[in-house]
Amino acid sequence: VGASLREHYKERDPDYFKQVLREALALLKGEGLPPEEADEQRDRLLAGFRWILVDEYQDIGPDEYDLIAALAGRSLQDEDRKLSLFAVGDDDQNIYAFNGASVEFIRRFESDYQAKPTYLLENYRSTGHIIAVANTLIRPAAQRLKAEHSITLDRARRNAPPGGDWQARDPVAQGRVQVLPAGCDPITQTVAVMTELQRLAALAPDWNWATCAVIARKWKFLRPLRSFCEHHGIPVQMADENRVPFWSLRETQALLDWLRADGRTLVETQSVLDWLSHQPANPWWALLIEAVQAHGLETGGAELPTQHLIGWLADWGRDIRRRQTGLLLVTAHGAKGLEFDHVAVLDGGWEKTGVDEDTDAARRLYYVAMTRARQTLTLARMDGKPHRFLNHLPEEIALHWREPALLPTPTPELAHCHKQLTLKDVDLDYAGRFPPDNAIHAALAALQPGDVLSLDIQHGQRRLKDCQGRVVGRLAQGYQAPSDMECRSARVAAVLVRREQDSGEDYRKHLKCPRWEVVIPELIFSPPKAEAMFIRPINRSHSAVSPVSP
């Protein structure tokens, strides 16, 4: 149901889901029906249901509130016709006021339903020091339901060091929450935060960037960190980037063609791995090897129907879109529900109160960002003006206020903007409008992920060219490049396979090829300079492959 609604939502206006909620409410209330028929309709719709469980109750809005009340039968006089309602929520984590959610609904729950509250206070994620500082930060918020009930370490860890394993591992912070001086602007903040994360990484032989996150209130504060990571070979991913579709990858389609060739009906894991071992080395082939190895572990390497492996790959491709493959750069809203071993929270934007937000909304959002951390938490603080929250934190044993340190000089690359384009950013049918013997198809076939591209403009069209100057694709007319920046370099992120049936009926009449390839580029932009259009290779040997979607 959720997936189908999501597909409808893409093609309809943003109020579509609200319309669905209101239609459901009208059915439950029997609007337009005589009272007897309305009662019968509600009983028929809810026949067999006795309990309702609502999670994240703090994030519901007026429409969800009315629907839940109608399901539960809050206004009914007959107690036997009411459903039992069990709601889970945390008013300290109400952060979606901009989307219509209101913290008032969870605060009214006890009186609305004559409910008995139970407080879930044990934290199974964070260290004692992180919990203590988070409690201190959220305590000044008004009208908190847990004002007299602080979060504590779970019972099994009560005797553990409050700083966790890092209390002994890190001679500087000793497991405490750090407040880190971060210079005067987003660029120096980037250097300060990434230098600190690199320091922590050097202390841990098992350090994994895929268990780390940097969280900000606005995306603009995260862009320089992406450039830093690309420049220093640190695997990184932006949470707002759309994923390359796994199923359409040239490599995936080549594997499927091989599996279906010669009427093959049975296949075993080792034979597939042998075939994959002869393919060129690139991140997408490596991803397929990982997939087939996982299939082998699950099936014991047994010979199974080919269609079983194909179906399994489709499911695996859907699952990995949620997988983190490097340092995750994400906003606090996007981080809700996630957790990481190591978290840094950036300064910038916390002083603002958004539309429809109460005065404590930003504090709750900062609290959500802090409580994503399991082992270490670093809170950046830029110079120049007081921090809305950090300046008011009292001196306590769980906090370590770092002294300003001499940092490396920021490099020009930090001003760059990396953009991996999406399907809507490129002309998907461009190569398909050329016959199979046209040179563009040979040029596309020769491309590999990481190859250098160039971008030129001819007759208002932005064309992609390979290193030999051959046109291999074109950007969509509606693509908007970052304002006040110029394309400095480009490379192949992935090559996809597209077929005639993938195009809309209105476009098929222009196609001259039943199957063709589409290059998905990564573009790097920089502020205008004389050398801005100089094309150079991008060293991505240590960069992560972005997660893919089905």
BAMINU-655349 format. One record per residue (C-alpha): x, y negated, z negated. Coordinates in steps of 0.1 Angstrom, whole numbers, plus 5000, padded with zeros to 4 digits. Layout:
! BAMINU-655349
XYZ...
This chain:
! BAMINU-655349
500050005000502749764991504749835022501749795045500749465028504349345034504049425071500749235073502248945053504948895079502348835106499948625086499848305066501448305031497948305015497048645029497748834997495748584977492848645001493149024994493048964957489948734960488148994982488949264956487649034928484448974948483849344952484349414914482049124905479449234931479148884945475948844965474349154950471549174924472949244888471949614889473549674922476649474912477049694881476650014901479249894927481849824899481250164883481550334916484850154925486350234891484950584886487550804869489750524857490150464820493550294816495250004833498949944830500249594841504049534841505649194842502449034828504348704822504548654860500848674869499048374883495348274882494248524909496048814893494648714859491048714872491549044890492949214859490149074838487549204862489249554863489349564825485749434822486749154798483448974801481249294798479049334767478949714769482249834753481850174770482150024804485349844797488749994807491750004783494449754792498149804784500349514794504149474793505749134796508248894782507348524781511048444778511448564814508548374830510348214860507948204889505847894881506747774916504748074930501748014908502748224878501848084844503348174810500048084794498348404805500648634784500348394755496548424756496648804760496148884723493048664720491648754755491549124747491749134709495049324715497649434690501149324701504149554697507549394701510249584721513349434707516249674713518549584742520049894759522149684785524249414771526949394744526249254710528048924718526048874750522748944732523748694704524548414728521348474748519248464717520848134707520147984741516548084744515648004707514747634713512147714739508647614727505747854719507748174722505948494713509248634699510148324679510348534648511648854665515248834679516549084704519049334689521449594700519849934705520150174675522650414692525250124696524749954663528250054651529949964684532249664687530049354694532349284724532049634737535149794754536349454765536849344729540149544730540849534767540849154772543348964750541848624760538048654756538148974735534649064747533148724738530948524762533148264778532347904786534747824815535747474826535047464863536447134876534346864891532547004921531347334937534747394954536847374922534147574904534547844930538347864924537847864886535248144886536948364911540348324895538748434862537048734878540348824894541948804860539349044846539849274876543549304869542749424834540549714845542050004866538550114874537349764885534649784911533449454928530149634936529249614899529749234897527548934904527848554905524448394898523448034906520347834906520747724942522247894972524447604981526647664950527348024962528447944998532047854988532348184969531548375000534248195019536748254990536048624991536348655029539648465028541048685000539749015012537249064983534249274993531249044991527549025001525048745000521648854986519848635011521348795042519049025062520349375067521649525099518949785109520650125103518450315127519250085156523050095152524950215182526650465160523450605145521850635180524950815193524751065165521051115172521751165209524451435200522051615176519351625202521651735231521552085246518352175229520152215195517652325169519952415140522952235127525252265097527051985078530552075088529952075125528451725123531451605102533851755128532051555155532151235135535851275128536551225165534750885166536550545165537250415130534850135121532650065091529450205107530950545116532350555080528750485067527450785088530251005075529150915040525550995048526351335063528551425033525751325010523351545030525851835027526051794989522251804987521852105010524952295001526152255037523652515049522552545085519252375087516852255115518251955133515051765127515551805089518851615091517351345114514451295089516851295060519051025077515950805082515150825045518850765035518950465058515950315039517550385005520850225011519349885019519249834981522749944976525349684964528649714983530649424969530449114947526849004949526148634953522548574942520248314928518748354893515348424908516748694930518648854901515548924881515349294874518949364883521949434860525749424865528849504845530349164850528348834856529348474861526748204860527547894880526847534869524747304891521047234894519947344859519046994848516146984872512547084865510647214895507147154907504547314883507247414858507147334821510147174804511547514793511347684827515047614836516047744801514148064807515748104842519248054827518448314801517448564828520748494846522748554813520948874804521849044837525349114822526249444806529949404797531249054803529548714808531248394820529348064820530847804842530647434832531647154856533046824844531446484847528146524829526746724800525447074806521747094798522147414777525847484771526547154754524047244727525347594719526747594684530247724676529848094669531948404669530248544700531348244721534848164735535247804748538147814773540547534776541047374810543747554830545847474860544047634890545347714925544747434950541547494969542147595005540347455036538647785041536447725011534547465032533647725058530247875061529948245070526748345088525948705098523148655123519848855123517649005150515648675152518848475158519848655191518148715224517449085220516449145256519348945272521349245285518149425294517349175320520449295340520449625360522349925346525349865370525849505359529249425343527649315310526849665300530449775304531549475284529149555256530249925256533849815250533049605220533849735185532849585151535449325141536249225177536748855183534048665202533748315214530648095216530047845244527147635256526047635293522947465305521747445269522247815263524647945236526348245250528648495233531748605252534348875245538048825244538248855282535648575287532848815297529348715286528048985262524948815247523048495239521748335208517948285205516747945215515347885181518547965162519547675139523247645131524247485098523947105101527046895104529247195111530847345141531547705150535147785142535248155150533048455157533348835156531249145162529349245131527449535147526149655181522549775183520749995208517449865222514950025246512249905269509450005245511049795218510049475237506649315237504449375267504849015279508649055281508849405297508149275332511549095331513549395321515749585346517249845323515550115302518150105275520849845266523049715237522749405216525649245198525049105164527648845156529048685125529848325130532048105108531347735107533447455093533247075091534046905124537746895131539846865162540747235159537247355149536647555181539847745178539048115179541148345158540748695145539148745111540848975087538049195073539949505065538949485029535549335033532449525025529849645051526649475044523849705032521549805061517849845064515850105083
